[in-house]
């Protein structure tokens, strides 16, 4: 079976091109007619920005082949209408921050194919774009098929990912709040963290909230110990003899309130995730009834197991 010939982009990415070949490709790309095969004849390039976007189409499609559009939704609609008037079917743009999301969603809704390109892919390509704008360079590379489209999951998966990432940020914030609680206690020389393994557990949170409620007696606080804690009541009481500073107690109260807020937000995210997960299609593999019995065909590995053959006798 004949091996498939690699594209120019694949050869660049794999490092198969030497310096001489890369220099030759750079000269071809910078030339008016690179002599490369046109892959996307109706291609455009978009330089995505915060306040505005620059769009380039082929020279023969419009008297002004490079135009600037604002980032407002109305401007994006004008951009899509202009691209369709120019006969554009596919566009390429870099994944700059989060500014590309609105552009891609609107263009795809208008029926245009959008190539979301990683900036590293364009940097790996030889040639400089000092004499042209970024959008023109992207259009040229996309025309000759030198850009690779990034994978983007379907809408339902993107929704789950958004909520999951938000929950992950809340988990990290809650972890930092626990560290700040421990710092505040240590500042007052309350060595609770040296007697229990985790101050975010039942015992640790009960003692911290009792302190904020005004309890100062170490033995009264130690009685809040959960039976599963290894440390004794006397050890916990000994660790709770501290210097009760009002400013640090105020800090501790603020941190505990923030921690409770993060916990409520995480619970809300979990409820939202349940709704999105329930809407996903069931991808569990169906079991063939004929194979659901006690016996199932298994591959005989013994036939394919490699046997260690004795080597030739040593020559002394």
Residue, then its C-alpha position, 0 to 999 in steps of 0.5 A: x500500500x502506497x504511503x500518503x504524501x505529507x502536506x507542506x504543513x505536516x512536513x513543517x510541523x514534523x521538522x522534516x524540512x531542512x533550512x534550505x527547504x524552509x528558505x525556499x518555501x519562505x521565498x515562495x510564500x512572499x512571492x506574488x505567485x507562490x506556485x503552491x496548490x490552491x486548497x481554499x479558493x474562496x478564503x479570507x483572513x481575519x485579524x481578531x482584536x479587542x475593539x475591532x477586527x481587520x478582514x482581508x479578501x482576495x484582491x479581485x473580490x472587492x475594490x477595498x480588499x482589507x476592511x476594518x469592522x468593529x467588535x459590536x454585534x451589528x458590525x459583525x453582522x456587516x462583516x458576515x454580509x460583506x464576506x458573503x457578497x465577496x463570495x467567501x466560503x471559509x475564513x481563518x483567524x487566530x484564537x486571540x484571548x476570548x475575542x474570537x468566540x463571538x466572531x466564530x459563532x456569528x460567522x458559523x451561524x451565517x453559513x461560513x466555515x471558520x478555521x480557528x488557528x493556533x498562533x504557534x502554527x503561523x509562527x512555525x511557518x517561514x516568511x515574514x508578514x512585515x509588508x502585509x497585514x496580519x489578516x492578509x497573511x492568514x488569508x494567504x496561508x489559508x488559501x494554500x492549505x497551510x493552516x490547521x483547524x483547531x478542534x472545538x467540541x460541540x455546543x452541549x460539551x462546551x456548555x458543560x466545560x464552561x460550568x465545570x471550569x467555573x466550579x474548578x475556579x471556585x474549588x481553588x478559591x475555597x482552597x485558598x480560603x482554607x490556607x488563609x484561615x490557617x494563617x490567621x490562626x497561626x498568627x494568633x498562635x492557635x496551633x489547631x493545624x498541628x493537632x488535626x489533619x484538616x481544618x476544613x473538616x468537621x472538627x476544624x470548622x466547628x472550632x473556628x466557628x465557635x471562636x468567631x461566636x465568642x468562645x475562648x475557653x480551650x476546653x470548651x472548644x476541644x469538646x467539639x472534637x469529632x470522635x474520628x479525630x486521632x488527637x485527644x481532647x487535652x491535645x486539642x485544648x492545649x493547641x487552642x491557647x492563643x492570643x486573641x487579636x481583634x484585627x485577626x479575628x475580623x480577618x478570620x471572619x471575612x475568610x470564613x464568610x468567603x469560604x461559605x460563599x464559595x461552597x454555595x456557588x459550587x453547589x449551584x454549579x453542581x446543580x447546573x451541571x446535572x441539567x447539562x449532563x442530563x441533556x447529553x446523549x447516552x453514549x453507553x455501549x449497547x451489549x449484544x444479547x447473544x454475548x450477554x451470557x456467562x461465556x463471551x468470545x475472547x481472543x486467545x492470547x496464547x497463540x499470539x504470545x511471543x515465545x522466548x526462543x533460546x539463542x545460539x550457544x555462546x562461543x567460548 
